Amino acid sequence: MSLFDRAAIDDELWDELEELLISADVGVATTAKLIDKVKQKAAEEKLDGSQVSAALKEEMVRILSLPPREESPDISPPKVILAVGVNGSGKTTSIAKLAYNLKKEGQSVLLAAADTFRAAAIDQLKRQGERVGVDVVAHQPGADPGAVVYDALQAARSRQIDNVIIDTAGRLHTKYNLMEELKKVRRVAAKADAAAPHEVILVLDATTGQNGLTQAKYFTEAVGVTGIFLAKLDGTARGGIVLAICDELAVPIRLIGVGEGLGDMVNFDAEAFVDALCS
């Protein structure tokens, strides 16, 4: 950050840094916490500009370096991955990327079209299934999402499928109904396997900004999100809101979508992310 190319570490620097972090969607509370920590370190150790920059990055990396939730080593197939997120977040494309990656590792995948509220969502998932080369279990629009999940898990068992990825509805404006529906989907999965879903991945649009924290809170309260898939992190999107999510909710960032291609998904790297955010 050129902000630190100055002789004096003064109040003006901290004010500019605060403005910079908030404009990168880091969030007010997390920004204040970051600045307090770095300011304290700068005073105690009499840091210069470049050292303050390094201390800031170090603190950001610390916030983002949450360990993934430990998985039971003896999951009996299928492993159930519940994908949640608001409409337009890139959820269906992200599901396709997950399926593609698992297939590339030699694992079998089945998709469940449990967003039955929108006919377009079912069609979209079917298209992505064809694109990846995996089957999709779907019912008619308006069907019970729980019934779709039940059928998908039964099919996966009978076909000895390794992974089931469940697409879900994402109409946040009817928050109560949506969250109740998601809880039901989760209960249906748990009836088939008490440990399921084994992962709950929240797909978050990197361009969402402060709404991302609100979304993460809603979904975590409803279905216990275990990891974030940060989609659309290309072009101008900074994705700084994930710092607030890690800081306030302790939900780890797992994956990043960096393009439209099926292979455009990478594991989250805290140091690389912070370098890009601060460049």
C-alpha positions in Angstrom: 0.0 0.0 0.0 1.5 3.4 -1.0 -0.3 4.7 2.0 2.7 3.6 4.1 5.4 5.3 2.0 5.7 8.3 4.3 8.1 9.3 7.1 5.6 9.8 9.9 3.1 7.3 11.3 0.4 9.8 12.4 -3.3 10.1 12.9 -3.8 11.0 9.2 -2.3 7.6 8.3 -4.7 5.7 10.6 -7.7 7.7 9.3 -6.7 6.9 5.7 -6.2 3.3 6.5 -9.6 3.1 8.2 -11.2 4.6 5.1 -9.3 2.2 2.8 -10.3 -0.9 4.8 -14.0 0.0 5.0 -14.0 0.8 1.2 -12.6 -2.7 0.7 -15.7 -4.1 2.6 -13.7 -5.3 5.6 -16.5 -4.0 7.9 -16.5 -1.3 10.6 -16.0 -3.5 13.6 -13.2 -5.6 12.1 -11.5 -2.5 10.7 -11.5 -0.9 14.2 -10.1 -4.1 15.7 -7.4 -4.4 13.0 -6.3 -0.7 13.4 -6.3 -0.9 17.3 -4.0 -4.0 17.2 -1.6 -2.6 14.6 -1.6 0.9 16.2 -0.7 -0.7 19.5 2.1 -2.8 18.0 3.4 0.3 16.1 3.6 2.3 19.3 5.2 -0.5 21.3 7.8 -1.4 18.7 8.3 2.0 17.1 7.5 0.7 13.6 8.1 2.6 10.4 5.7 2.6 7.4 6.8 -0.6 5.8 6.7 -2.4 9.1 3.2 -1.1 9.9 2.1 -2.5 6.5 3.7 -5.9 7.3 2.0 -5.9 10.7 -1.4 -5.1 9.2 -1.0 -8.0 6.7 0.1 -10.3 9.4 -3.0 -9.5 11.5 -5.3 -10.0 8.5 -3.7 -13.4 7.8 -4.2 -14.4 11.4 -7.9 -13.5 11.3 -8.3 -15.5 8.0 -6.3 -18.5 9.0 -9.1 -20.5 10.6 -8.7 -24.3 10.6 -11.3 -26.2 8.6 -13.7 -28.2 10.6 -12.4 -31.7 11.3 -14.1 -34.4 9.3 -14.8 -37.8 10.6 -12.3 -40.1 8.8 -14.9 -42.9 8.5 -17.7 -41.1 6.7 -19.8 -43.9 5.1 -20.6 -42.8 1.5 -22.3 -40.8 0.3 -20.7 -37.7 1.7 -23.4 -35.0 1.8 -22.5 -31.4 0.9 -25.3 -28.9 1.4 -24.8 -25.8 -0.8 -26.5 -22.6 0.4 -26.6 -19.0 -0.7 -28.8 -16.3 -2.0 -30.1 -16.2 -5.6 -27.5 -14.7 -7.9 -24.5 -15.5 -5.7 -23.1 -18.0 -8.3 -24.3 -21.0 -6.3 -25.1 -23.3 -9.3 -21.8 -22.5 -11.1 -19.9 -23.1 -7.8 -21.7 -26.5 -7.3 -20.6 -27.4 -10.9 -17.0 -26.5 -10.0 -17.1 -28.6 -6.8 -18.5 -31.6 -8.7 -15.9 -31.2 -11.5 -13.1 -31.1 -9.0 -14.3 -34.2 -7.2 -14.7 -36.0 -10.5 -11.2 -35.0 -11.4 -10.0 -36.7 -8.2 -11.7 -39.9 -9.3 -14.8 -39.6 -7.1 -18.4 -40.0 -8.2 -20.9 -37.2 -7.7 -24.7 -36.9 -7.8 -26.5 -33.5 -7.7 -29.8 -32.9 -6.0 -32.0 -30.1 -7.3 -33.6 -29.1 -4.0 -34.3 -25.5 -5.1 -37.8 -26.4 -6.3 -39.2 -22.9 -5.9 -37.8 -21.8 -9.3 -38.2 -23.9 -12.4 -35.1 -22.0 -13.8 -33.0 -23.3 -10.9 -33.8 -26.9 -11.7 -33.0 -26.4 -15.4 -29.8 -24.5 -14.6 -28.6 -27.4 -12.3 -29.5 -29.9 -15.0 -27.4 -28.0 -17.5 -24.5 -27.8 -15.1 -24.8 -31.6 -14.5 -24.6 -32.2 -18.3 -21.6 -29.9 -18.5 -19.7 -31.8 -15.8 -21.0 -35.2 -16.7 -22.9 -36.1 -13.5 -26.5 -37.1 -12.9 -29.1 -34.7 -11.3 -32.0 -35.9 -9.2 -34.9 -33.5 -9.7 -38.7 -33.3 -9.2 -41.2 -30.9 -10.7 -41.1 -27.2 -9.8 -42.9 -26.6 -6.5 -42.2 -30.1 -5.2 -41.1 -30.7 -1.6 -37.3 -30.1 -1.4 -37.1 -32.7 1.4 -38.5 -35.3 -1.0 -35.8 -34.4 -3.6 -33.1 -34.8 -1.0 -34.5 -38.1 0.2 -34.6 -39.5 -3.3 -31.1 -38.3 -4.1 -29.7 -40.0 -1.0 -31.5 -43.2 -1.8 -30.2 -43.1 -5.4 -26.7 -42.4 -4.2 -26.7 -45.3 -1.8 -28.1 -47.7 -4.4 -25.5 -46.5 -7.1 -22.7 -46.4 -4.5 -22.0 -42.7 -5.2 -19.2 -41.0 -3.2 -20.7 -37.5 -3.0 -24.1 -35.8 -3.1 -24.2 -32.1 -3.5 -27.5 -30.5 -2.7 -28.6 -27.2 -4.3 -31.0 -25.2 -2.2 -33.3 -22.2 -2.6 -31.9 -18.7 -1.9 -34.7 -16.2 -1.8 -33.6 -14.2 1.2 -36.5 -11.7 1.1 -38.7 -14.4 2.5 -36.1 -15.2 5.1 -38.2 -17.1 7.6 -39.7 -19.5 5.1 -36.4 -20.1 3.4 -34.6 -20.8 6.6 -37.3 -23.2 7.8 -37.1 -25.0 4.4 -33.3 -25.3 4.7 -33.6 -26.7 8.3 -36.0 -29.3 6.9 -33.6 -30.2 4.1 -30.9 -30.6 6.8 -33.2 -32.8 8.9 -34.0 -35.1 5.9 -30.3 -35.5 5.3 -29.7 -36.3 8.9 -32.4 -39.0 8.9 -30.4 -40.9 6.2 -27.1 -40.4 8.0 -26.9 -38.8 11.5 -23.6 -37.1 10.6 -25.1 -35.5 7.4 -24.8 -33.0 6.0 -21.0 -33.5 6.4 -20.3 -30.0 5.0 -22.5 -26.9 4.6 -20.9 -24.6 2.1 -22.2 -21.0 1.8 -21.6 -19.6 -1.6 -20.9 -15.8 -1.3 -20.6 -13.4 -4.1 -17.3 -11.5 -3.6 -19.0 -8.3 -4.9 -21.8 -8.4 -2.3 -20.0 -6.2 0.3 -21.5 -5.6 3.7 -24.6 -7.8 2.9 -22.3 -10.7 2.8 -21.9 -10.6 6.6 -25.7 -10.5 7.1 -26.1 -13.5 4.7 -23.4 -15.4 6.5 -25.1 -14.8 9.9 -28.6 -15.9 8.7 -27.3 -19.1 7.0 -25.0 -20.0 9.9 -27.8 -19.6 12.4 -30.1 -21.7 10.3 -28.0 -24.6 9.1 -24.5 -24.3 10.7 -22.3 -23.2 7.8 -18.9 -25.1 7.9 -17.1 -23.2 5.1 -17.4 -20.3 2.6 -17.0 -20.6 -1.2 -16.1 -17.1 -2.3 -17.5 -16.8 -5.9 -16.8 -14.2 -8.6 -13.5 -13.1 -7.1 -12.2 -11.6 -10.4 -12.0 -8.2 -11.9 -12.8 -5.4 -9.4 -14.2 -7.6 -6.5 -12.1 -7.3 -3.4 -14.0 -9.7 -1.1 -12.8 -7.9 2.1 -16.1 -8.8 3.8 -14.6 -12.3 4.5 -12.4 -10.8 7.1 -15.5 -9.7 9.0 -17.0 -13.1 8.6 -14.0 -14.9 9.9 -13.6 -12.4 12.7 -17.2 -12.3 13.9 -18.5 -15.8 12.9 -15.3 -17.9 12.9 -16.4 -19.6 9.7 -13.4 -20.6 7.5 -13.1 -19.5 3.9 -12.5 -22.8 2.0 -12.6 -22.1 -1.8 -12.5 -19.3 -4.3 -14.1 -19.0 -7.7 -11.9 -17.0 -10.0 -13.7 -17.3 -13.4 -16.5 -19.0 -15.3 -14.6 -22.2 -16.3 -15.2 -25.5 -14.4 -11.5 -25.5 -13.4 -11.6 -21.9 -12.1 -11.7 -22.8 -8.5 -8.8 -22.7 -6.0 -8.3 -23.5 -2.3 -8.3 -20.4 -0.2 -4.8 -19.1 0.6 -4.9 -16.4 3.4 -1.5 -14.9 2.5 -2.2 -14.7 -1.3 -5.7 -13.2 -0.5 -4.3 -10.5 1.8 -1.6 -9.6 -0.7 -4.2 -9.1 -3.4 -6.5 -7.2 -1.1 -3.7 -4.8 -0.1 -2.2 -4.4 -3.5 
